[in-house]
Amino acid sequence: MKIFEFHFNPGGKTDSIFDSFCYEPSTRPSEQKLGSLYIIGELQNALPQDVRLLNNLAFLLKREYYSGSSGESALKKALKKANDFLSEKAKTGNVNWLGNLSLAVISLKDLDLTFSKDGKIKILLLRPGHITDIGKTLEIEEFEPYPLKIFTNIIGGKFLENDKIIILTEGIFEFFSQTALLEKIAAAQDQRSLKELFNNKEKEFSGLRGLCFLLFLTKETSPKSDLTFKRMAAPLSLKEVLSPFRHLLAKPFWRKVLSRSGSSFSELKFWQHWHWPQINPPRLSEFSFPKKLGLSRLKPSLDWEDKTARKNLFLIFVMISFLILGFFFSQREAEMRARDFRERLIGVQEKVIKVQGYLDLNQGERANRLLREAFQEVLPLSQGASPVGKEALVLKKLIEKDLTGLSHLEELPDPEVLFSFESQNFLPQHLIVLGKTLYFFSPYEKELARLTEDNQLEKILAGKGFSLATTTDDEVVFFTKPNEISIFSAETLQPALSLKLPDAKTSFVDFSSYKKSFYFLEKDTGKIFKYQYPLTINREQPQSWIQAGEKKPLEAKSMVVSGSVFVLTEDDSLWEYQAGRLKKAMDLSVFPFPKRLTKLVVWPPFLGFAILEPSQGRVILIDRSGSLVQQFQSQKFLSLKDAAFSEDGKSLYLLSGSTVYRVNLSP
């Protein structure tokens, strides 16, 4: 590990203080396991009484850190003490540091680095040709749940040999960015080249003021892809605990009590003597109550021997006590609800911050998954009379923006039109591709339409409609409900074959072919039946393919077979079966969130699938693991019926309404 510290003109201005502090563990085992601690800070617009603020903070952080048990918990403990220290300063009226203090605190053990920061200081990861602002994940400015709580989050990860971590104060960062010095530092291979780089820039540095702190990580290790994120608990506020009691004794509260009881303010003379915080108790001789309370007025001189008077006074005391208790509990309940909403909002904020860290580590899939969770959690916080509605709405928009950026969504305002059936007296419901020819069919049309490679439409008389279709090596196989198979081969539609159904109530919603077998999906039961090919008329007994006792996709919508059997379920997830057993269920990592997916189409040569969603005018491309590849969206796709890939998989044909569109796919 090598450390480089560059302090530019430290004595130039008395109201600008910056410094760095490097602490190494002693020989004690308890400190050795904690590693090193580095603190880099800057205080602008400093007053004379703040001259030792950075030193005091550094001393406090060091003391608390090296009294901890492990790196992460020790840093967390030290930062909490720093928060308490600064909060106490604010309570005494010393708030000049607010908005002027920038501080970075870093713990390092081997190549495990954990840090927190606040203010305008920058923490960057430098690699040759690559600069990442790893401190940016802590710079969400829209939310300040605890204004006097400076260090709220910590981030940690494992870095690589020869990584450089550079910490820059605001002015130095601006200069380094403008002069491309960051790129040159990232490309430097050793200590000597770094020194030469800074020596050559000595004249340019003469007008700068600030600090550059550089960690050169030299210990060899293997990378770790995980990212951790923690938020420290907010310190308990005595003012917050006692605030309900203060409101109970406040004058507006008593006004409300009196108005509810039917008394006018002037009817209770003792209020003239009651002021907050000084209380002058009323004389009993001045105490009177209105008849609206249903009680007799008290005499100017209260007779304690009068049993009725004592009883009435006791009832009044009980009534007021219940009013006070009711108000107290309602206030407490509202505060607890607000605190719950605030904590939930902070939890969502944490996930958003962690997402930025995953993106910095090029873990887009994990970032996408976490963002979708955050979006679902922030929705109820941004609706209705939420105590954090305004802040939650800001966070919701931020999440939507990030999700859209990760969604690989391509808008197609004018997709390529391949063919239109508007003037053809034929309304197709489905399409299928064999070679370079597209076939169109419908259960309501008694013809089969074929679109050739040169966009010429031909109609073939079939005498009946077709519900489903699949292809074998050189044939198109059509299915007509409930049980007829028709094979189109060698330009000829062969006589239909009748399948033997499992029972009279069987109704198939999709079917697919693979090698020498046909697979049929039954919607209601989720059963899959397998028929051997070639078929023997009325003699082929179907085989229930999903093994007994295995979970079945009830109300499934679509199915394809490509080695495994993939089923699109009613809840818009994708189930994969192998050898009749459920291998895994995949939730689709897509945004906007699916509303109603309708059709699953295999992508040759088994690269993945296309999933149709006409309700949002969208086509989703995923790979075999369920990960998002690409999305296409267009207003022209709101009537999507079916889709098919070209033979080479480079184009996707879409049937929407009476129009056929072609979308070229990225390689």
C-alpha positions as semicolon CSV with decimal commas, in nm:
position;residue;x (nm);y (nm);z (nm)
1;M;0,000;0,000;0,000
2;K;0,137;0,341;-0,101
3;I;-0,001;0,676;0,011
4;F;0,049;1,009;-0,165
5;E;-0,056;1,334;0,001
6;F;-0,047;1,665;-0,186
7;H;-0,142;1,979;0,009
8;F;-0,163;2,280;-0,220
9;N;-0,094;2,615;-0,046
10;P;-0,223;2,511;0,299
11;G;-0,149;2,852;0,455
12;G;-0,297;3,069;0,185
13;K;-0,633;3,161;0,341
14;T;-0,720;3,165;0,709
15;D;-1,092;3,095;0,646
16;S;-1,022;2,778;0,447
17;I;-0,889;2,479;0,641
18;F;-0,805;2,139;0,496
19;D;-0,601;1,847;0,622
20;S;-0,551;1,471;0,597
21;F;-0,493;1,223;0,879
22;C;-0,343;0,876;0,838
23;Y;-0,372;0,626;1,123
24;E;-0,215;0,282;1,118
25;P;-0,302;0,010;1,372
26;S;-0,070;-0,059;1,662
27;T;0,075;-0,403;1,724
28;R;-0,225;-0,503;1,933
29;P;-0,431;-0,779;1,764
30;S;-0,755;-0,590;1,827
31;E;-0,629;-0,301;1,613
32;Q;-0,448;-0,513;1,356
33;K;-0,773;-0,672;1,243
34;L;-0,923;-0,325;1,186
35;G;-0,656;-0,209;0,942
36;S;-0,586;0,156;0,855
37;L;-0,801;0,465;0,894
38;Y;-0,774;0,770;0,666
39;I;-0,957;1,100;0,719
40;I;-0,956;1,382;0,465
41;G;-1,145;1,703;0,535
42;E;-1,201;2,061;0,430
43;L;-1,379;2,345;0,610
44;Q;-1,461;2,657;0,413
45;N;-1,567;2,997;0,551
46;A;-1,416;2,892;0,884
47;L;-1,447;3,111;1,193
48;P;-1,162;3,141;1,448
49;Q;-1,337;2,906;1,691
50;D;-1,347;2,635;1,422
51;V;-0,973;2,622;1,362
52;R;-0,938;2,285;1,537
53;L;-1,264;2,128;1,418
54;L;-1,097;1,889;1,171
55;N;-0,835;1,785;1,429
56;N;-1,099;1,720;1,692
57;L;-1,309;1,516;1,452
58;A;-1,005;1,314;1,342
59;F;-0,905;1,241;1,702
60;L;-1,262;1,136;1,790
61;L;-1,294;0,912;1,483
62;K;-0,960;0,743;1,550
63;R;-1,036;0,679;1,917
64;E;-1,379;0,529;1,848
65;Y;-1,268;0,332;1,544
66;Y;-0,984;0,149;1,715
67;S;-1,208;0,063;2,010
68;G;-1,442;-0,127;1,779
69;S;-1,466;-0,500;1,710
70;S;-1,470;-0,527;1,330
71;G;-1,400;-0,295;1,039
72;E;-1,755;-0,217;0,936
73;S;-1,906;-0,196;1,285
74;A;-1,604;0,005;1,408
75;L;-1,648;0,262;1,132
76;K;-2,020;0,274;1,195
77;K;-1,960;0,337;1,566
78;A;-1,701;0,608;1,497
79;L;-1,927;0,790;1,254
80;K;-2,215;0,784;1,501
81;K;-1,991;0,951;1,760
82;A;-1,893;1,212;1,501
83;N;-2,263;1,278;1,435
84;D;-2,326;1,322;1,808
85;F;-2,027;1,557;1,836
86;L;-2,149;1,780;1,551
87;S;-2,508;1,768;1,674
88;E;-2,400;1,896;2,015
89;K;-2,217;2,182;1,847
90;A;-2,533;2,275;1,660
91;K;-2,738;2,273;1,979
92;T;-2,504;2,532;2,131
93;G;-2,553;2,758;1,829
94;N;-2,231;2,668;1,648
95;V;-2,372;2,589;1,304
96;N;-2,117;2,768;1,085
97;W;-1,980;2,431;0,972
98;L;-2,315;2,330;0,822
99;G;-2,280;2,343;0,444
100;N;-1,910;2,425;0,474
101;L;-1,769;2,097;0,605
102;S;-1,658;1,827;0,362
103;L;-1,518;1,506;0,507
104;A;-1,420;1,159;0,383
105;V;-1,353;0,872;0,625
106;I;-1,196;0,554;0,486
107;S;-1,107;0,226;0,655
108;L;-0,880;-0,016;0,469
109;K;-0,782;-0,371;0,556
110;D;-0,587;-0,555;0,284
111;L;-0,795;-0,452;-0,018
112;D;-1,130;-0,435;0,166
113;L;-1,226;-0,069;0,165
114;T;-1,519;0,088;0,350
115;F;-1,594;0,458;0,346
116;S;-1,839;0,736;0,415
117;K;-1,837;1,098;0,307
118;D;-2,028;1,420;0,327
119;G;-2,004;1,749;0,145
120;K;-1,833;1,835;-0,182
121;I;-1,526;1,616;-0,143
122;K;-1,477;1,359;-0,421
123;I;-1,379;0,991;-0,392
124;L;-1,281;0,832;-0,724
125;L;-1,166;0,488;-0,836
126;L;-0,895;0,513;-1,103
127;R;-0,799;0,238;-1,345
128;P;-0,623;0,278;-1,679
129;G;-0,884;0,422;-1,916
130;H;-1,154;0,413;-1,650
131;I;-1,260;0,669;-1,386
132;T;-1,551;0,596;-1,150
133;D;-1,698;0,834;-0,896
134;I;-1,762;0,577;-0,623
135;G;-1,855;0,851;-0,377
136;K;-2,140;0,968;-0,598
137;T;-2,359;0,695;-0,451
138;L;-2,372;0,901;-0,129
139;E;-2,475;1,224;-0,300
140;I;-2,854;1,212;-0,319
141;E;-2,951;1,569;-0,236
142;E;-3,329;1,542;-0,250
143;F;-3,362;1,384;0,094
144;E;-3,256;1,516;0,432
145;P;-3,439;1,303;0,690
146;Y;-3,204;1,411;0,968
147;P;-3,052;1,752;0,886
148;L;-2,799;1,737;1,170
149;K;-2,700;1,379;1,095
150;I;-2,403;1,416;0,862
151;F;-2,277;1,063;0,806
152;T;-2,580;0,843;0,737
153;N;-2,445;0,581;0,497
154;I;-2,138;0,368;0,443
155;I;-2,030;0,175;0,135
156;G;-1,778;-0,104;0,112
157;G;-1,624;-0,342;-0,138
158;K;-1,310;-0,529;-0,232
159;F;-1,080;-0,368;-0,487
160;L;-0,804;-0,495;-0,715
161;E;-0,430;-0,480;-0,715
162;N;-0,303;-0,154;-0,869
163;D;-0,637;0,022;-0,820
164;K;-0,600;0,384;-0,719
165;I;-0,841;0,557;-0,481
166;I;-0,809;0,935;-0,504
167;I;-0,978;1,183;-0,271
168;L;-0,996;1,546;-0,386
169;T;-1,131;1,863;-0,232
170;E;-1,370;2,061;-0,450
171;G;-1,128;2,307;-0,613
172;I;-0,862;2,044;-0,682
173;F;-1,120;1,813;-0,840
174;E;-1,234;2,087;-1,077
175;F;-0,875;2,162;-1,183
176;F;-0,784;1,793;-1,231
177;S;-1,101;1,736;-1,437
178;Q;-1,040;2,033;-1,665
179;T;-0,673;1,948;-1,730
180;A;-0,719;1,570;-1,783
181;L;-0,491;1,500;-1,488
182;L;-0,725;1,229;-1,363
183;E;-0,674;1,028;-1,681
184;K;-0,296;1,064;-1,651
185;I;-0,298;0,957;-1,286
186;A;-0,516;0,658;-1,376
187;A;-0,263;0,554;-1,641
188;A;0,042;0,590;-1,410
189;Q;0,197;0,251;-1,347
190;D;0,413;0,311;-1,039
191;Q;0,519;0,554;-0,769
192;R;0,796;0,704;-0,977
193;S;0,570;0,798;-1,268
194;L;0,323;0,957;-1,027
195;K;0,594;1,174;-0,870
196;E;0,720;1,280;-1,211
197;L;0,368;1,373;-1,315
198;F;0,320;1,602;-1,015
199;N;0,672;1,750;-1,039
200;N;0,610;1,849;-1,401
201;K;0,292;2,034;-1,299
202;E;0,449;2,236;-1,016
203;K;0,397;2,573;-1,183
204;E;0,035;2,496;-1,268
205;F;-0,030;2,406;-0,907
206;S;0,096;2,738;-0,772
207;G;-0,247;2,902;-0,777
208;L;-0,438;2,604;-0,633
209;R;-0,559;2,558;-0,281
210;G;-0,679;2,224;-0,156
211;L;-0,584;1,864;-0,106
212;C;-0,519;1,551;-0,313
213;F;-0,496;1,220;-0,125
214;L;-0,408;0,908;-0,325
215;L;-0,412;0,544;-0,216
216;F;-0,219;0,311;-0,447
217;L;-0,344;-0,043;-0,377
218;T;-0,058;-0,280;-0,440
219;K;-0,141;-0,597;-0,250
220;E;-0,243;-0,880;-0,482
221;T;-0,590;-1,024;-0,433
222;S;-0,888;-1,150;-0,627
223;P;-1,179;-0,917;-0,704
224;K;-1,502;-0,938;-0,514
225;S;-1,816;-0,836;-0,699
226;D;-2,039;-0,774;-0,401
227;L;-2,127;-0,431;-0,269
228;T;-2,248;-0,361;0,083
229;F;-2,446;-0,066;0,210
230;K;-2,540;0,028;0,565
231;R;-2,730;0,314;0,725
232;M;-2,662;0,420;1,080
233;A;-2,951;0,461;1,319
234;A;-3,061;0,813;1,399
235;P;-2,974;0,928;1,752
236;L;-3,273;0,957;1,986
237;S;-3,388;1,314;2,039
238;L;-3,513;1,414;2,386
239;K;-3,699;1,702;2,229
240;E;-3,886;1,459;2,005
241;V;-3,984;1,239;2,301
242;L;-4,113;1,529;2,514
243;S;-4,284;1,727;2,238
244;P;-4,632;1,567;2,295
245;F;-4,631;1,684;2,659
246;R;-4,538;2,035;2,557
247;H;-4,831;2,048;2,317
248;L;-5,067;1,918;2,586
249;L;-4,995;2,222;2,802
250;A;-5,006;2,469;2,516
251;K;-5,287;2,722;2,514
252;P;-5,433;2,629;2,167
253;F;-5,499;2,276;2,292
254;W;-5,714;2,400;2,581
255;R;-5,903;2,625;2,342
256;K;-5,987;2,314;2,138
257;V;-6,103;2,124;2,448
258;L;-6,331;2,407;2,551
259;S;-6,480;2,448;2,205
260;R;-6,564;2,075;2,193
261;S;-6,728;2,087;2,538
262;G;-6,945;2,384;2,443
263;S;-6,778;2,641;2,666
264;S;-6,671;2,980;2,549
265;F;-6,322;3,099;2,623
266;S;-6,445;3,388;2,833
267;E;-6,657;3,165;3,058
268;L;-6,350;3,019;3,226
269;K;-6,193;3,314;3,398
270;F;-5,887;3,130;3,516
271;W;-5,744;3,132;3,160
272;Q;-5,669;3,498;3,213
273;H;-5,406;3,393;3,465
274;W;-5,256;3,097;3,277
275;H;-4,962;3,158;3,049
276;W;-4,694;2,925;2,916
277;P;-4,429;2,863;3,042
278;Q;-4,518;3,055;3,364
279;I;-4,831;2,925;3,535
280;N;-5,030;3,120;3,793
281;P;-5,298;2,884;3,927
282;P;-5,652;3,030;3,949
283;R;-5,837;3,096;4,269
284;L;-6,122;2,854;4,321
285;S;-6,352;3,146;4,391
286;E;-6,310;3,252;4,028
287;F;-6,382;2,903;3,890
288;S;-6,717;2,865;3,707
289;F;-6,863;2,628;3,448
290;P;-7,138;2,687;3,194
291;K;-7,474;2,514;3,201
292;K;-7,397;2,359;2,862
293;L;-7,195;2,096;3,043
294;G;-7,513;1,979;3,215
295;L;-7,379;2,072;3,558
296;S;-7,477;2,342;3,803
297;R;-7,255;2,646;3,825
298;L;-7,013;2,633;4,110
299;K;-7,075;2,886;4,379
300;P;-6,818;3,168;4,418
301;S;-6,713;3,000;4,737
302;L;-6,682;2,625;4,679
303;D;-6,829;2,417;4,960
304;W;-6,617;2,103;4,998
305;E;-6,875;1,962;5,233
306;D;-7,121;1,950;4,943
307;K;-7,112;1,589;4,815
308;T;-7,272;1,682;4,482
309;A;-7,013;1,951;4,417
310;R;-6,727;1,711;4,485
311;K;-6,885;1,452;4,256
312;N;-6,930;1,705;3,974
313;L;-6,575;1,823;4,010
314;F;-6,450;1,466;3,998
315;L;-6,652;1,398;3,680
316;I;-6,509;1,709;3,520
317;F;-6,160;1,598;3,612
318;V;-6,222;1,253;3,460
319;M;-6,361;1,406;3,140
320;I;-6,063;1,638;3,098
321;S;-5,825;1,351;3,174
322;F;-5,981;1,138;2,902
323;L;-5,963;1,426;2,659
324;I;-5,596;1,475;2,740
325;L;-5,521;1,104;2,711
326;G;-5,714;1,077;2,386
327;F;-5,530;1,369;2,239
328;F;-5,198;1,230;2,360
329;F;-5,255;0,887;2,207
330;S;-5,387;1,028;1,880
331;Q;-5,082;1,253;1,855
332;R;-4,853;0,965;1,942
333;E;-5,019;0,739;1,686
334;A;-4,979;1,004;1,416
335;E;-4,614;1,051;1,508
336;M;-4,551;0,675;1,503
337;R;-4,719;0,650;1,163
338;A;-4,511;0,937;1,030
339;R;-4,195;0,780;1,169
340;D;-4,284;0,445;1,010
341;F;-4,336;0,611;0,672
342;R;-4,012;0,806;0,714
343;E;-3,817;0,489;0,796
344;R;-3,966;0,310;0,496
345;L;-3,874;0,603;0,274
346;I;-3,517;0,597;0,403
347;G;-3,508;0,222;0,337
348;V;-3,604;0,285;-0,026
349;Q;-3,345;0,562;-0,047
350;E;-3,081;0,315;0,074
351;K;-3,169;0,076;-0,207
352;V;-3,139;0,355;-0,464
353;I;-2,796;0,445;-0,330
354;K;-2,689;0,080;-0,336
355;V;-2,807;0,057;-0,697
356;Q;-2,561;0,328;-0,795
357;G;-2,286;0,123;-0,635
358;Y;-2,383;-0,186;-0,834
359;L;-2,382;0,019;-1,152
360;D;-2,032;0,144;-1,070
361;L;-1,928;-0,223;-1,044
362;N;-2,100;-0,304;-1,378
363;Q;-2,363;-0,524;-1,214
364;G;-2,661;-0,405;-1,416
365;E;-2,880;-0,709;-1,350
366;R;-2,852;-0,674;-0,973
367;A;-2,911;-0,300;-1,000
368;N;-3,222;-0,358;-1,211
369;R;-3,364;-0,611;-0,967
370;L;-3,303;-0,384;-0,667
371;L;-3,455;-0,084;-0,845
372;R;-3,772;-0,279;-0,919
373;E;-3,800;-0,367;-0,550
374;A;-3,749;-0,003;-0,456
375;F;-4,015;0,110;-0,703
376;Q;-4,275;-0,128;-0,556
377;E;-4,192;-0,008;-0,204
378;V;-4,207;0,365;-0,283
379;L;-4,546;0,349;-0,460
380;P;-4,764;0,335;-0,145
381;L;-4,547;0,605;0,016
382;S;-4,619;0,849;-0,268
383;Q;-4,996;0,804;-0,272
384;G;-5,286;0,933;-0,064
385;A;-5,226;1,130;0,254
386;S;-4,878;0,994;0,308
387;P;-4,673;1,194;0,561
388;V;-4,377;1,169;0,322
389;G;-4,578;1,197;0,001
390;K;-4,382;1,486;-0,149
391;E;-4,041;1,329;-0,084
392;A;-4,162;0,985;-0,196
393;L;-4,290;1,129;-0,523
394;V;-3,947;1,279;-0,594
395;L;-3,783;0,944;-0,518
396;K;-4,037;0,758;-0,734
397;K;-3,953;0,978;-1,034
398;L;-3,582;0,921;-0,973
399;I;-3,634;0,543;-0,966
400;E;-3,847;0,552;-1,281
401;K;-3,574;0,744;-1,459
402;D;-3,310;0,489;-1,358
403;L;-3,534;0,195;-1,446
404;T;-3,603;0,339;-1,788
405;G;-3,229;0,377;-1,844
406;L;-3,175;0,008;-1,761
407;S;-3,477;-0,121;-1,953
408;H;-3,315;-0,134;-2,303
409;L;-3,645;0,002;-2,432
410;E;-3,651;0,124;-2,791
411;E;-3,945;0,335;-2,903
412;L;-4,059;0,267;-3,259
413;P;-4,295;0,547;-3,369
414;D;-4,301;0,417;-3,728
415;P;-4,198;0,050;-3,747
416;E;-4,135;-0,098;-4,090
417;V;-4,456;-0,221;-4,257
418;L;-4,399;-0,547;-4,443
419;F;-4,756;-0,615;-4,559
420;S;-5,117;-0,505;-4,498
421;F;-5,428;-0,727;-4,524
422;E;-5,674;-0,436;-4,528
423;S;-5,772;-0,490;-4,892
424;Q;-5,724;-0,869;-4,904
425;N;-6,061;-0,989;-4,769
426;F;-5,868;-1,196;-4,520
427;L;-5,818;-1,123;-4,148
428;P;-5,535;-1,333;-4,000
429;Q;-5,509;-1,414;-3,630
430;H;-5,177;-1,599;-3,632
431;L;-4,855;-1,628;-3,831
432;I;-4,570;-1,877;-3,858
433;V;-4,245;-1,884;-4,055
434;L;-4,097;-2,176;-4,250
435;G;-3,776;-2,094;-4,435
436;K;-3,831;-1,755;-4,596
437;T;-4,207;-1,787;-4,625
438;L;-4,466;-1,648;-4,384
439;Y;-4,794;-1,834;-4,333
440;F;-5,107;-1,663;-4,196
441;F;-5,418;-1,835;-4,066
442;S;-5,726;-1,796;-3,848
443;P;-5,987;-2,025;-3,693
444;Y;-6,247;-1,809;-3,873
445;E;-6,100;-1,823;-4,224
446;K;-6,128;-2,127;-4,450
447;E;-5,814;-2,031;-4,636
448;L;-5,445;-2,033;-4,563
449;A;-5,246;-1,724;-4,673
450;R;-4,881;-1,740;-4,770
451;L;-4,648;-1,439;-4,811
452;T;-4,349;-1,520;-5,028
453;E;-4,001;-1,375;-5,009
454;D;-4,087;-1,111;-5,274
455;N;-4,397;-1,002;-5,073
456;Q;-4,648;-1,176;-5,296
457;L;-4,958;-1,306;-5,119
458;E;-5,102;-1,644;-5,216
459;K;-5,414;-1,808;-5,076
460;I;-5,455;-2,180;-5,033
461;L;-5,804;-2,328;-4,992
462;A;-5,822;-2,530;-4,672
463;G;-6,196;-2,579;-4,618
464;K;-6,159;-2,503;-4,245
465;G;-5,983;-2,272;-4,004
466;F;-5,675;-2,337;-3,793
467;S;-5,624;-2,250;-3,426
468;L;-5,252;-2,316;-3,371
469;A;-4,941;-2,406;-3,570
470;T;-4,584;-2,525;-3,534
471;T;-4,308;-2,637;-3,769
472;T;-4,093;-2,945;-3,814
473;D;-3,787;-2,963;-4,044
474;D;-3,976;-2,896;-4,368
475;E;-4,342;-2,894;-4,271
476;V;-4,597;-2,663;-4,115
477;V;-4,827;-2,848;-3,879
478;F;-5,166;-2,688;-3,813
479;F;-5,401;-2,771;-3,529
480;T;-5,778;-2,725;-3,535
481;K;-5,967;-2,750;-3,208
482;P;-6,051;-2,979;-3,050
483;N;-5,826;-3,252;-3,193
484;E;-5,739;-3,226;-3,565
485;I;-5,387;-3,210;-3,708
486;S;-5,325;-3,089;-4,066
487;I;-4,979;-3,103;-4,222
488;F;-4,876;-2,869;-4,502
489;S;-4,587;-3,023;-4,691
490;A;-4,454;-3,008;-5,048
491;E;-4,705;-2,737;-5,140
492;T;-4,989;-2,966;-5,036
493;L;-5,226;-2,962;-4,739
494;Q;-5,262;-3,325;-4,639
495;P;-5,583;-3,481;-4,502
496;A;-5,644;-3,414;-4,136
497;L;-5,556;-3,661;-3,862
498;S;-5,756;-3,690;-3,539
499;L;-5,575;-3,705;-3,208
500;K;-5,695;-3,922;-2,924
501;L;-5,764;-3,677;-2,641
502;P;-5,700;-3,759;-2,274
503;D;-6,072;-3,699;-2,204
504;A;-6,373;-3,529;-2,357
505;K;-6,317;-3,202;-2,164
506;T;-5,958;-3,152;-2,286
507;S;-5,894;-2,813;-2,449
508;F;-5,544;-2,726;-2,576
509;V;-5,431;-2,362;-2,581
510;D;-5,084;-2,402;-2,733
511;F;-4,862;-2,663;-2,889
512;S;-4,503;-2,698;-3,002
513;S;-4,283;-2,954;-3,172
514;Y;-3,939;-3,078;-3,075
515;K;-3,751;-3,351;-3,263
516;K;-3,999;-3,637;-3,308
517;S;-4,269;-3,524;-3,066
518;F;-4,558;-3,281;-3,032
519;Y;-4,627;-3,110;-2,697
520;F;-4,974;-2,974;-2,614
521;L;-5,057;-2,738;-2,324
522;E;-5,391;-2,758;-2,147
523;K;-5,480;-2,425;-1,989
524;D;-5,705;-2,504;-1,693
525;T;-5,507;-2,794;-1,550
526;G;-5,160;-2,683;-1,664
527;K;-5,095;-3,034;-1,793
528;I;-4,865;-3,097;-2,089
529;F;-4,933;-3,394;-2,316
530;K;-4,679;-3,548;-2,549
531;Y;-4,757;-3,723;-2,880
532;Q;-4,501;-3,916;-3,083
533;Y;-4,457;-3,827;-3,451
534;P;-4,551;-3,949;-3,708
535;L;-4,899;-3,990;-3,570
536;T;-5,117;-4,300;-3,604
537;I;-5,480;-4,210;-3,659
538;N;-5,697;-4,263;-3,349
539;R;-5,440;-4,494;-3,193
540;E;-5,175;-4,270;-3,044
541;Q;-5,228;-4,256;-2,667
542;P;-5,106;-3,918;-2,526
543;Q;-4,846;-3,921;-2,252
544;S;-4,888;-3,686;-1,955
545;W;-4,542;-3,528;-1,969
546;I;-4,518;-3,347;-1,632
547;Q;-4,438;-3,603;-1,368
548;A;-4,693;-3,693;-1,101
549;G;-4,678;-3,467;-0,796
550;E;-4,486;-3,193;-0,979
551;K;-4,623;-2,838;-0,965
552;K;-4,823;-2,748;-1,274
553;P;-4,876;-2,402;-1,433
554;L;-5,250;-2,359;-1,383
555;E;-5,414;-2,111;-1,622
556;A;-5,096;-2,102;-1,833
557;K;-5,106;-1,887;-2,147
558;S;-4,833;-2,002;-2,384
559;M;-4,560;-2,265;-2,426
560;V;-4,251;-2,331;-2,638
561;V;-4,019;-2,633;-2,644
562;S;-3,647;-2,598;-2,710
563;G;-3,475;-2,874;-2,520
564;S;-3,652;-2,759;-2,204
565;V;-4,022;-2,677;-2,193
566;F;-4,091;-2,310;-2,114
567;V;-4,438;-2,200;-2,002
568;L;-4,571;-1,844;-1,968
569;T;-4,791;-1,850;-1,658
570;E;-5,095;-1,654;-1,552
571;D;-4,888;-1,429;-1,322
572;D;-4,652;-1,338;-1,612
573;S;-4,358;-1,545;-1,490
574;L;-4,168;-1,802;-1,696
575;W;-4,141;-2,164;-1,578
576;E;-3,878;-2,401;-1,712
577;Y;-3,934;-2,778;-1,705
578;Q;-3,678;-3,048;-1,775
579;A;-3,759;-3,420;-1,800
580;G;-4,106;-3,351;-1,665
581;R;-3,987;-3,167;-1,354
582;L;-4,000;-2,798;-1,272
583;K;-3,642;-2,667;-1,285
584;K;-3,703;-2,301;-1,200
585;A;-3,954;-2,016;-1,213
586;M;-3,825;-1,686;-1,350
587;D;-3,970;-1,343;-1,278
588;L;-3,914;-1,114;-1,575
589;S;-3,676;-0,826;-1,489
590;V;-3,842;-0,566;-1,711
591;F;-3,968;-0,213;-1,675
592;P;-4,235;-0,091;-1,729
593;F;-4,373;-0,376;-1,520
594;P;-4,576;-0,631;-1,719
595;K;-4,953;-0,589;-1,712
596;R;-5,070;-0,878;-1,927
597;L;-4,830;-1,089;-2,133
598;T;-5,000;-1,303;-2,395
599;K;-4,763;-1,503;-2,612
600;L;-4,423;-1,673;-2,592
601;V;-4,227;-1,715;-2,918
602;V;-3,899;-1,909;-2,944
603;W;-3,595;-1,729;-3,089
604;P;-3,383;-1,957;-3,313
605;P;-3,135;-2,105;-3,271
606;F;-3,263;-2,109;-2,912
607;L;-3,106;-1,777;-2,813
608;G;-3,412;-1,690;-2,609
609;F;-3,768;-1,576;-2,654
610;A;-3,996;-1,293;-2,758
611;I;-4,288;-1,216;-2,530
612;L;-4,585;-1,013;-2,656
613;E;-4,771;-0,757;-2,448
614;P;-5,035;-0,581;-2,659
615;S;-5,176;-0,389;-2,359
616;Q;-4,858;-0,175;-2,354
617;G;-4,772;-0,211;-2,725
618;R;-4,454;-0,393;-2,633
619;V;-4,235;-0,684;-2,739
620;I;-3,983;-0,813;-2,485
621;L;-3,675;-1,013;-2,584
622;I;-3,516;-1,228;-2,313
623;D;-3,246;-1,493;-2,309
624;R;-3,294;-1,849;-2,183
625;S;-3,207;-1,748;-1,826
626;G;-3,486;-1,485;-1,823
627;S;-3,253;-1,184;-1,843
628;L;-3,364;-0,887;-2,050
629;V;-3,204;-0,847;-2,394
630;Q;-3,411;-0,576;-2,565
631;Q;-3,756;-0,419;-2,569
632;F;-3,957;-0,260;-2,850
633;Q;-4,260;-0,041;-2,797
634;S;-4,493;0,129;-3,041
635;Q;-4,850;0,256;-3,058
636;K;-4,878;0,041;-3,369
637;F;-4,836;-0,272;-3,152
638;L;-5,145;-0,220;-2,934
639;S;-5,330;-0,486;-3,138
640;L;-5,054;-0,748;-3,132
641;K;-5,181;-1,096;-3,218
642;D;-4,876;-1,306;-3,296
643;A;-4,507;-1,298;-3,383
644;A;-4,240;-1,514;-3,547
645;F;-3,864;-1,489;-3,596
646;S;-3,697;-1,508;-3,933
647;E;-3,501;-1,824;-4,010
648;D;-3,167;-1,659;-3,923
649;G;-3,306;-1,491;-3,609
650;K;-3,208;-1,143;-3,730
651;S;-3,563;-1,016;-3,783
652;L;-3,889;-1,038;-3,595
653;Y;-4,224;-1,038;-3,778
654;L;-4,519;-0,896;-3,586
655;L;-4,888;-0,929;-3,670
656;S;-5,080;-0,636;-3,521
657;G;-5,437;-0,588;-3,633
658;S;-5,433;-0,643;-4,008
659;T;-5,073;-0,524;-4,059
660;V;-4,747;-0,718;-4,063
661;Y;-4,440;-0,534;-3,928
662;R;-4,074;-0,626;-3,944
663;V;-3,826;-0,530;-3,672
664;N;-3,454;-0,579;-3,737
665;L;-3,269;-0,707;-3,431
666;S;-2,930;-0,595;-3,312
667;P;-2,652;-0,850;-3,361
